[in-house]
């Protein structure tokens, strides 16, 4: 009998795309995958032949409504009143729609933003597996990726690495304690869970174990969908943390450069790619920095517009603007990449063997930027808010004229190409469903659905 696996994910394109890659492999392996995401991703998901269920809202519209252009700091992103109201409303609606889609499912796949699936799986008596695109579980080997300390602290001064300003590794005790930051951030997504347990799933209230445990305290499988070559597993992680390898999504539409792009590529040196991701802020400033930097550098570039809408009309003739193109294909036509340091873009660029300069904004982007630098694949990252035309021009020159970066990137790429992340993940999903079923009936503190708690 065909097993149904339902995925629920809230986020940007970079969050949804890996789940599509997993769904494609699930389908090839005989499963029936269903992806639940915000309505603006329906065309993208179904273009790969994957069933889609809308969770309401449009992620781009949410960002505009909550004035995220002014929310440059993570604390504002999480705690701005507008975003709190909009976000909690979206979470509750997403839970209701996922609940409808999950009826009859054999497993639930969830993300950090959809932890309500832990309780939902308990009510449905099916397993739940979490997907992470960065290391979330505590370790003594390095701090939580969003943990920042004052670089002027007497205990930390020797770790200061301006202009990046992040601390790559502190004391093992401090490293472990830094994951309290993650717990505070996770509270935002966990806020509606108690009410949903009672009113939607018919469950009694229980102590939550974060995203790593279910209501009975059992550890959940966590599929870390990134390359162990780039970010190896800490030695003190529990066995439920599986680094599968990068979830690569091959181009399903057969994208190729159009005639104009082909003409651009054929009339000069191989360009460098620049793109700052899906976040819709800073378009005017980014355009000005890019224009001045490329003019100063004197080379050629391809720009990815993203959701931010870099203004093509203001860019020099040595720049070609691509509205939408799969990075797996686009990166074949460039010699280096400059981007925001998102998990997916970072690994796509490294797997292509391209030297990289990261310009992180927030969340996990500084973490991946730091690893790119430490792997020797590019210059030291610089926060977008600190980026200047001079810094970018220097980085572009370094990327183009430092053979060591290209050699290191190709060495990383050779290892990454041996990984098969989605098939490894499907192996774990298959084993989890089988093990869950073989355990026999499970206790359940359920009410009769619809009854008053």
N, C-alpha and C positions, 0 to 999 in steps of 0.2 A: 504494500500500500504506500502511496506517495505521502511523504511527510511534509507538512506545511510549516515553514519558518517565517515568523512575522517580525519585522524590524521596525522600531519606532525611533526616529531621530529628528531633533530640532537643531537647526544651525544653517550655516552658509553652504555654498557649493562645495567647499573643501571638506565639510562634514558629511555631506550626502554622497559625494562621489565614491568614497571607499566602500560604502554600503552597497552601492550599485555593482561595484566590482565583485563583492562577496556574493551578491544575488545571482550574478551571471554564472559564477562557478557553482553555486548551489543548484541552479537550474540544469547545468551540464551534468551534475552528479545525481540527477533524478529527484531533486526536491522541488517543492512549490514555494518559491520565495514571494513574499509580499512586503513592499516598503511603504511605511507610513511616514510622510514628511509634509512640510507646508505646501500649500497648493501650487506655488510657483515652480515646483520641481516636477510636476506631473509629466510634462513633455520630455524632460531629460530622462526620467526613470523609464517611461514606457518606450522610449526610442531604443532601449536595449532589450525589449521584450519582457520586461519585468512588471508584474502587477503593482498597481499603485493605489493607495488610499490617502486621501487628503486629510490633513490635520487642521485645516482652516488657516486663515491669515496668509500673508505674503511677507517673507522675511525682509525683503527690501523695503516694503511699505512700513513695516514695524520699525525699522531703523530710522526712517524718515520721520515718522510720527513721534518717536521718542527723542528726537533731536540729538542723535548719536554723533553728529558732527562736532558737538561741544563736549562729548564725553571721551576725552583722550585718555583718561586714567581708568584703570580697571575698577577702582573703588566707585567711580561714578557710574560705570557700566552696570555694576551689580546693584547699587543702592540708590540711584536716581529715582525719585518718586514716580515719574512717568513710566520708566522702564519696569519698576516693581509692579505697578498696576497692570500694565500691558502684559508683562511676562507671566504673572500669576494667572491672569485670565487665559492666556495662550496655553499654559501648562494644563489647566483644568480641561479645556476643550480638547487638547491633544490626548489626554487620558481617556476621555469619553469615546473619542473616535478610534483610538487604538483598541479599546475594550471591544468595540463592535467588530473590528477587523480580526481580533485574536480568537474569536469563538471558533473552536474546532482546531486550533493550532497545536502543533507538537512541541514548539519551543518559541521563546521570545528573545530577540536580540535588542539590547537597549544601550543608550549612551549616557554620559554624565548628566545630560539635560533631561533624560526621560527615566529617572529612577523609579517612577511609579510602576514601571513594568515589573519590578521585584515583587511588589504586593499583588499585582495582577497575575503573575505566574503562580503565586501561592494559591490564589483563588481558583485558578483554572487547573491546578495540579499538574503543571508542566514545568520544565526547567527554564531558567533565565540565564543568559550569558551577557556579560557586559563587553563593550568594545571601547578601547581607549587608544587615542592617537598620540599619547605622550605618557611618560611614567607618572602614575598617580599614587601608587601605593608607597607607604613610608619605607625608607631605607636609610641606613647610617652612612652610605657611601657618597651621597650628594643631597643637597637641600631640595625642597619642593621648588619646582621651576618658577613659581610666582613669588618665591620668597626673596625679598631684597633687604639688605642691611646697609647701614650707613658706612660707606667706604672709609670714612675718617675715624671710625671706631678704633681705639688703640689695639684691640684684640684682632682686628680684621685688616689693618692697614696694608699688610704685606700681600693681601689677595687682590687689592684694587687693580683693575685693568681698564682704566679709561682709554677710549671714550665710551666703552660699553658699560662700565660701571657695575656689572653684576659680579657676584661672588661665586666662582665655579665649584668650590668645595670648602667646607668650613670644618668644624669639629664634628665627629660622629654623633655626639649627643645633640648638638645644635641642629644638625641635619635632620635627625629624627623628629625633634620638636617642631621644626619648620613646617611639617605637614599639618600642624594645627591650622595653618592658613587655609589649606585645602578644605578642611572640615567646615570652616566658617563660610567659605565660598559655596560649599555644597548645600548649606542650609537653605539657600535661595530656591534650589530645585526640589528640596525635600519638604518645603513648607506645606504644600497641599496634600501630602501623602496620608496623614491620619484621617482627614475628612474623606478622602477618596477610598481608603480602606473600608470605612464603615458604610458610606452611602452608595458607592458605586460597586465595590467588589464584595460587599457583604462579609467583611472580616472584622474580627475584634482587634482593638488597638494593641500593638506590641512594640517593644523597644526596637528602634531601627538600628541596623548595623552598618550604616552608611551604604556605599554601593558594593562593598565587598562581601556582604553576608545577607542571607535572606532572613525572614522573620523568625525562623527557628534557630538562627545563629550559625547555619551551615555556610561554608565558604562557597562563593559563586565563581565559576570560571571567568577569568578576565582575559580577553583576547587583545593583546597589544599589537595593533595593526601598523607596526613600523619595523624597520630593519634592525636586527641585532648587530649588524656591521656598523651602523651609525650610532646606535644607543644600546649597548649590551645590557643584559639582565644583571641587576645587582645580585651579589652572592647571598644576601640575606632575605631575598623574596621567597614567599611560600610557593608551593608547586601549582597553586591555582592561577598564578600569573604566567601566561604563555605569550612569549614574543614570537609571533607567527612569521614575520617578514612583511614587507610592504605590500599593501593591497593595490596592485596595479590594475588600472582600467584601460584596456586597449581601445583605440578609437573604433566605435561601432558604425560610424557614418562614412568612413573612407575619406576623411578630410585630406585635402592637398592644397598647396598654395594656389590661389587664383592667378589669372594672367598678370594683374598689376603687381602682386607680390612676387611672382616669378621674375618679372622685369626688374623689380627693385633688387632682388637677390643676385641677379646676374650682372649688375652694373657697378660693382664695387667689392670691397673687402667683406668678408663674412661679418654680419652684425652681432651685437650683443643684445640680449633680451632684457627688458625692464618691465616689471609689473608689481604693483603693490597690493594685490589681492582684492577681496570682495567688499571691504569696508568702505562705505560711501562718504568718507570725509577727506578734506584736504586737497581736492582736485585742483584748485587754483594754485595753491602753494606748490604742490607736486609738479605741476606743469611748468611753473617758473624755474624750479630747481633743475628739472630735467633739461629744459631748454638751454639754460646757462651752462650747465655741466657739459652737455654734448658739444655745444659750440666751443667751449674751452678745450675739451678733449680732442675734438676734430675727427672722431670716428663715426661709425654708422650704428644705428640701433633699431630694434623692433620693440614697440610698446604694446603691452596688453592693457586694454581699457579697464576691464573689470567693471564692477558696479559703480566705481567712483567717477567714471566718465572723464578721463584725462582729455583735455581739449586739443584735438588733433590739429585744428586750424592755427594754433599758436606754436606748433613745433617746427623745428627747422627741416629743410628738405632731406637731410640725411637720416630722417626718422620715418619709419613706416608703422602705422597704427593698425593693429589687428583687434577687431571687436571680440570675437570668440574663436578659439582654436584649442584643440586638446594639446596639453603640454607635451605628452608623449611624442606627438608628431612635430609640433612646432620647434621643440628643442633640438631636433635633428638639423635645423637650418641656421643655428646660431653657434657661436664659439664660446660663449659664457653667459651666465644669467645673473640678474640682479632682481631680488624680490623681497617680500615682507618676512620671509622665514617661516611660513606656514608649514605644517608637517608634510602635507602631500606635495606641495611645490618643492620643498627642500629635497625630498627623496626622489621625486621625478627628475630633478636636475642632476642629482648625484648619480642616479642610475644611468643617466644619459652620458655621464662622464664629463660634465660641464663645470669648470671653475665657477665659484659662486660668491657673491657678496650679498649678505643679508642686511636688510634695513627693517628691523623688527619694530612693531608698535606695542603689542601687549600679549597677554596670556602666554602660550607656549612658544611664541615666536623668538624671544630672546634665547631660550634654551636651545633651539635648533640652530640659531645663528652662532652660538658659542661652539656647538659641536662641529659645524662646518669649518670654523677657524681652527679648532683643535685637531681636526683631521688633516689640516694643511691644504684644504681645498679652496681657500680664498682668504681675502683680507679680514681683519678683525671687524665684526659687525658694528654698526652705528645705529642708534635709535633714530627713527624717522623724525622725531621732534628735534633732534640735534643735527640732522643732515643739512649740509650746505652745498651749493654748487661746487665749491672747491673740493670738499671731501668726496663727492660723487665723481667728479672728474678724475681725481687721483685714483679712486678705486677702479674706475673703468680702464684707466691706463695700466694699473697693476694686473687686472684680469687678463688684459690683452698681451702683456709682455713679461709674464712670470711663468716660465715653463714648469716650475715646480708645482704650481697650482693644478695645471692640466694633468701632470703625472699622478699627483695624489688623487684627483677626482677619478681618473681612469682606473686606478688601483681599487678604489672603493666600488666603482661600478662593476668591475669584474666579480667581486664577491657578491654584490647585491643581485646580479643576474642569475646566480645559482639558487637564490631563495624563491620559494613558491608560496607566498603568503596566504593567498585565498584558499588554495587546496589544503594547506596545513590547518587553516581555520575551520574548513568544512570537516576535516578529520575529527577535530575536537568537538564540533557541534554534533556530529554523528555519534561519537562515543558518549557524549553527555546525554543525548536522548535515550540511547540504549541503556546506559547505567541507571538513569532515572526510572525508566520503565521496569527494569529488573529488580528495583528495590521494593516493589510491591506497594500496597495502599499506604498513603501517608496521612498522618493526623492533620486535621484542619479545624481551626477555630473560626468557623464560618457561621454567620447568621443566615437565616433564610433571606435571600435577596429581596429587597424591598421592605424588610421589617425594620422597625425603629431600633437603633442601636441602644 
